[in-house]
Amino acid sequence: MKVLMISTDRKIFEEGSAVRARMVDYAGLFKRLEIIVFAKKSDGFTVTEIASNCRAYPTNSFSSFSYVCGAIRLGKKLLNNGGHDWVITCQDPFETGLAGWRLAERFGAKLNLQIHTDVFSSFFGRESLKNKIRVWLAKKLLPQADGVRVVSERIKKSLAFLPLKTEPIVLPIFVGSKIKERGVIKIDLRQKYPQFDFVVLMASRLTCEKNFQVALLALGQVVKTNSKIGLVIVGDGPERKNIEREIDRLGLTKNVILEKWNDDLSDYYQTADLFLLTSNYEGYGRTLIEAAQEGCPILTTNIGVVGEVLDETNSLIYPVGDRRCFVEKLIYAHEHRSAIVALGEAARRAVEAEFNFTTEEYLRRYKASVLECLGT
């Protein structure tokens, strides 16, 4: 089987990245894997061989407005001998899905749409005009797909109102079991920031939906009585300047540390007192699973994987937007260290039980999610 993937993840071009390694694994499943990546000409990417049967092609667009046209142009060249033995898999039911649908219609290929975010969350559509358009696109494109893969049961349930051709397959991005032995900790957050007696960690892209503002507002309330609580935010993204301004406005420069993104956060999870996620919506919430694997206590909004792997027996959970509840649980975490350590261990056990399969088993499931489009 030949697969054409349409993606927005430019880390595919980055040698040594986890994303690129995953593409190598995927390539081993198929006769041929071609990957079209939304990218601007100014990014400087070129056609890259990922494996002997896998290449990545940047759209080399002049702006984001021409990504879809660029993907269709490249897809036409790759499918010029007909698409009846191809599956086109798209990273989302939005722009990549639109390009994939146009190509599938023209060349008779099968269409597989993936959903990695909670597109039908009310918070997603309200965030921007672009997201409103994406919700509309998803409603139009998903019923046209020959197969749909989602990353959580939460998303699967949200699709119940749509007339889909097949039942969605639930398959998150592989996190795997923590099989490596813990070595010497190189970065201990408590030693790195000795001015804090309680270290809260956040790690994600710095984007609007992560709702860092509510974290900062809540921290501003808590430090009035607990001045040694510190928040370490690890990440990069378009909201960095706004977050920096909010830290200054709230007088939190002594309590908040902004660090650049780090691909290996194992030491951070192990040495933080609490992992915090304040997102308005998530498709899955991979960092929650990574934190739980290290036994780091978790305080999170009720999003993504919450309710599936993580719940109130192993994590502190509060409703999206409920700042009062958030503050109460943050204070509780600070004042009941032994109780939240026990929650962290419970979360670790829950994740180990959930991800007790091998990489090979995961790849088998991934292949099955694509093969579903062919009715096999």
N, C-alpha and C positions, 0 to 999 in steps of 0.2 A: 504494500500500500504506500502511496505517495501522499505526503502532507505538506500543505502550504500554511504556514503560520503567519498571522499579522499581529504585530506587537507594538507596544510603545516603550518597551524597556531597553534603553540604550546600553545598559550594562552588559548586554549580549556581546557587544564589541570589546568589552574590557577583559583582556586576558587575565585569568586567575580569579575572576569573579564567580560567586556562587551561582548566579544566573546562567553564566556561560557553561559552567560545569553541568548544570541541569539540562541545558540544550544538548550537550554531548550524550547524556543518558537517554534523552528522548530520541535522538537520532538513531541510537542503537535498536529502537523498537520498529523502525520503518525502513522501507526500501530507499526512501529519499525524503529528506526534510529540508524545505526551503523556508527561510524566515525573512519577512519584510518588516522593517522597523521604521516607525515614524521618526524622522530626524531632519533637522535643518541642514542646508548645505554648509552653513557656517560652523557646524559641529565638527566637520572634517573627517567624517567616517567614510570608509570605502568598503567595497564588497569584501567580505572576510570569510575564509574557510574555517568552519567550526570543527568539522569532522570530514572524513572522506566522502560522506554522502550528505553533507549539510553545509549550506552557505547562508550568510546573513547579508541582506541588501538594504542599505539606508535609502529612504525615499529622496534624500537630498533636496528637500523642499525649501523654497525661499521664505515661507512663513508657515505657521501652524494651520492656516486656512487652506493650504494646498496639500496637506498630508494625505487626505482621502484620494484625491486625484493622482498623487504620486504613487500610492499603493496600488491603485487600479492599473496604472500604466505599467508598473513592474510585474504585476500579476498576469497581465495579458501576455507578456513575453514568456513567462514561465509556463503558462497554460496553453500556449499557441497550438499544441498538437491535440487539444481536447482535454476536458477535465473529468471525464467519466470515471477514471481510476484515481481521482484525487479527493481528499477531504480538506476543506479549508477551515482551519480553526482560528478563531479570533479572540483576542484577550478580553474584549468587552462587547456588549451589545450596543455600543455607541458608534464612535467614528471608525474603529477597526472593524466593527460588525457591519457597518454600512458598506465599506470597501469589500469585505468578504462576500456579502450578499450580492452585490452587483456582479462580482466575478463568478460566483456560483450560478447565478441566473444565466449569465452569458455562455458559460462553458459546460454547464451540466454537472458541476461538482457538488458534493455533499457539503453542507454547512454546519459547523459546530461552533456554538457561541458559549463563551465562558463568562461567568459573573463573579468578580472578585470584590465587589462592594455592595452594600445594602441599598440598591438603586431605588427601591420602593419605600424606603424609610421617609417619613414626612420631612425629616431634617435634610435629607439629600436634595430633594426638589426645591426646598426653600432657600438653599444656600446661594444660588446664583441663577441668572437667566440661562447660562450654559447648561447647568444641571437640569433645568426645566425641559430644555430641548432634548437632553439625553434621556430623560424619563420617557418623553414622547417617542424617541427613536427605539428605546427598548421595548415599548409596547407594540410597536410596528414590526420590529425585526425578530423578536423571540418566537412568535408563532410561525415564522418562516423557516426556522432552523430545524435541521434533521436530528440534532442532538443538542442538549444543553447541559453544561457542567457548572455546578455552583460549589462554593467553598464552605457552606454551612447549612445546617438544617433550617436556620432562621431565614436564609434567603430562599430556600426551596419552598417553605410555607408561604412566603410573600408572593410567589408566582402562581398560586392556586387559582387566581381569577383569569389567567390567560389560557387561551385554547392552544396549548402546546401539542406538538406532534407526538412527543414521547415524554415520559416522566423524567425530570431532571436527575442527574447523577450527582451525588454529594462527594466531592473529593477536594480537600484543602491542599494547599502547597505543602509538600512533604517537610516535616520538621524532624521526624525520626526520634529514636531513643538516644538518650545520653549514654553511649557505650564507652566513651573514653574516660580513663581515670583522671580525677582532678589532680592537676599538678600544683606547683607552687604558685600562689596568687601573686601576680606581678603588679596589679593595680588594686589597692585597697582604698575604697572611697572614704572610709573612716580615718585612715592615716593621711590620705591626700588632702582632706578637708577637716582637720582636727577642730576647727571652730564650731562644728556641728555635733550635737549629741544624738541626732536622729537624721539619717540621710534618706530622702525620698528621691527615687529615680524615675525619670520619664525618658523614653527613647522612641523616636519616630521621626518621620518627615515633618517639618515645620509648616503645616498647612492649616487652613481655616477649620476643617472638620475635626481636627484634633482638640480644638477648644482649649488652648493653653490659657486663654484669658480667665476662664472659670477657675483653673488651677491657681493662677496668680492671685485672683481676688480672694479665694478661700485661704490661701497661705497668708495673705495680708491680715486676715482676721485672726488666724491661729498664732502668728508670731507676736501678737500683742501680749499674750500670756506665756508663750513658749518660744522665746527669742532665739533659741539654739537649734530650731528645726531648719534644715537646709534642703533645698530642691536643686538637683542636678539634672539639667535637660541636655540630652545628647541627640543631636540631629542637625540637619541642614534643610533649607527650603525657603519658599517665598515669604513666609511670615516672620523670618528672623528679625528684621528691623522693627516690625510692629511689636514683637515680644520684648525686644530690648527697650523700646519706648515705654511699654506698659510696666516693665520692671522699675524703670526710673520714676514713672508717675506714682507708683504705689510705694516708693521708698524701700524697695526690696533688694537693692544692689548687694547688701551684705548676706542675704539669705538665698539668692538664686545664682547658680553657676550655669553658663551656657557653654557646652563643649561641642566640637565638630563631630560629625557622625563617625562611628567606629564599627566596623563589620563584626568584630568579635567582642561581644559584651558580656561574656561569661563571668569575668572577674567582677564586673559592675553588678550583675545580678546576685552574685554570691556575697558581696560585701555591703550592699544597700540594705537598709532596714525595711524599706517598703517600695514596691513598684506601683506606679500610678499611671492609669490611662483614663483620660477625661473625654474621649471622642464622642461626638454626637451620633456617629454611626461607624460601623466597620463591617466589612464582609466576613472577616474571620477574627483577626487580632493576633497575628503571629507572635508579637512580642509578649503577649500574655502567656502563651505556651512556653516560649523560651524562658521567661522568668520563673514559671512554675517548675520547669525542668531542673532549675537550680535551687528550688526550695525557697525562692524569694516570696515573702508575703505580698498579696496583691490587693489593691483598692481600685475598682474599675466601675465605669458606667455599665448599664445592662445592654451590652451590644455584642455583635458577632458570636463568638464561641460560648459566651456566657449563657448558661442554661443547658449546655451540651456536655462540655468537659468540666468547666468551672461553674460553681454554684455557691450558695450561701453556706454550705458545709465546709468549703475550703477557701473562700475568698470573701472580702468585704465588697459589697455591691450596692450601688445607689442609682436611682433613676436619672436618666439624662436630664440635665438642666436643674436638678434639685440641689442647689448650692448649700442649703441648710443641712440636708442629710449628709452631703459630702463633708462639710466641716465637722459634723458630729463624728463621722467615722474616722476622719483624719486624727481628731483629738483622741478618739478611742485607741487607735493604732499606736499613738505616741505614748499613751498612758498604760497600755496593756501589752508590753513587749512579749511576754511568754505566750500569751494567747494568740498573737498573730504569728509567732514562730511556729506554733502548732498548726495554724491554718496553712502556712507555707509548706509544711511537710505533707499535709493532706492534699494540697494541690499537686505536689510532686508525685505522690502515689497515683492520683487520678490521671495525670498525664501519662505516666508510665504504663498504666493499664490501657489507655486509649491508643497509644502509639507503640504497641507491642509487635509490630510487623517490620519486616526488613525493607531495605531500599528496593530489592527485587520485587517484593510483593506490591509495593507502591507503584512501581513502573508497570506491573501487570494491570493494576487497576486503571492507571492512566491510559494505557493502550486500549483497554476495554471501553473507556469513556469516549474514545475517538472512533473505535470500531462500531459503536452503537449507531453511528450515522449511516453505516452500510447495512444495518439490519443484521449484523453478525455478532 
